[in-house]
Amino acid sequence: MMNQSTNQSQKPQIQTRRPISNYEYLNPSREDDDSIMDGFHYKSGRRYHFLDGVKYPLPCDTDETYRLKLNYSISRYCWKGNLFYSPLENELAKGGMRVLDVGCGPGGWLLDMAAQFPNSTFVGVDISSMIPKDQQPSNMGFLQCNIHNGLPFPDDTFDFVFMSHMFTSITESQWQDVVDDLVRVAKPGGWIELMEGDYMNATSGPVTREIQAQTTILLRSRGINMNIGPNVYKYFENIVELENEIFTGQTVTPLGNGTVGELAFKNYKSSHFAVRLHEYMGISKQELEEMFKISQKEMDEYNTVLNIHRFYAQKKICTEKSEDSW
Ligand SMILES: C[S@@+](CC[C@H](N)C(=O)[O-])C[C@H]1O[C@@H](n2cnc3c(N)ncnc32)[C@H](O)[C@@H]1O
């Protein structure tokens, strides 16, 4: 139960003073402390992508690589070590399977999969190169590419195509093209699995809700829909090459409670500083810190968890195209 008196005394002072305009946020210039070079934009000591069609708001630098590694470890713990749900365990163990991880980040999933299934081959693609060559086992490879230019593989290449936590990398208008491309590179009979969190639907207190609301507006200004996680399966629905059935799985990540919850909260909080939410809201870093202090207490009070969803589907063994050709 919520403690009313505590809540009164902690009544949040939420002030947004000088929100920087969308134009200013989306179109950084060389003025002030900005610099733009080689497809990157440097702001407040962080490095960001600055390329046409890439709306990803998170940085690409060493701190972010550590954050993504921590995020992967928390996620693996919450899924109780189940790295995937598609029914491919036996085939992967037998070997000879080709697997693609789209937006693989620092490669935590790929490295775990490559170790667990040494006779299958694993390939990661990402716009940033975060997996040192000498850490890649012989059954794993990496290609640096922008997925919005199309995946650099022929049709029908992979037995399993996996993509996780990519909702900040893909605008609402790009989602269908990306999912179509995942299906294109999957072999007939292969599986495609998506895993996304539900940022908005956690039970949360007023300050947390305000942080979420401001973040939603910030990302919407870049075309990103923060509510898309639980609905990404809809992009499977109109693809004729897929079997009709879409399978689902779900887990929760605690936020703020216990050892894992505290780590997950730390990670959640630092992602908001990484998108420079305070600048967008026109408040100081310290003021956003204060909001997060209250938010963390709220999370204990409200038992806040993040729901994480998996959706997986199979590509038809005989597509209409191949049936016609007979
Ligand atoms: C939130 S991370 C998720 C990483 C990993 N899939 C995971 O679940 O831990 C999003 C990843 O998408 C990558 N990314 C963003 N935009 C991209 C693009 N246009 N093409 C390829 N990768 C992109 C980022 O570099 C980052 O590694």
The ligand as a Gaussian input file, in Angstrom:
#p B3LYP/6-31G(d) Opt

LIG

0 1
 C       19.676000      -0.883000     -26.715000
 S       20.967000      -1.587000     -27.678000
 C       20.524000      -3.325000     -27.722000
 C       21.737000      -4.200000     -27.871000
 C       21.450000      -5.706000     -27.853000
 N       20.547000      -6.105000     -28.885000
 C       20.917000      -6.121000     -26.509000
 O       19.759000      -6.580000     -26.440000
 O       21.639000      -6.043000     -25.517000
 C       20.569000      -1.053000     -29.313000
 C       21.652000      -1.423000     -30.317000
 O       21.231000      -1.034000     -31.619000
 C       22.336000      -0.519000     -32.321000
 N       21.821000       0.324000     -33.404000
 C       21.184000       1.498000     -33.298000
 N       20.833000       1.950000     -34.518000
 C       21.269000       1.030000     -35.413000
 C       21.236000       0.949000     -36.833000
 N       20.649000       1.903000     -37.569000
 N       21.795000      -0.128000     -37.439000
 C       22.399000      -1.101000     -36.692000
 N       22.464000      -1.065000     -35.339000
 C       21.905000      -0.015000     -34.702000
 C       23.124000       0.241000     -31.259000
 O       24.451000       0.472000     -31.633000
 C       22.980000      -0.687000     -30.062000
 O       24.022000      -1.621000     -30.014000

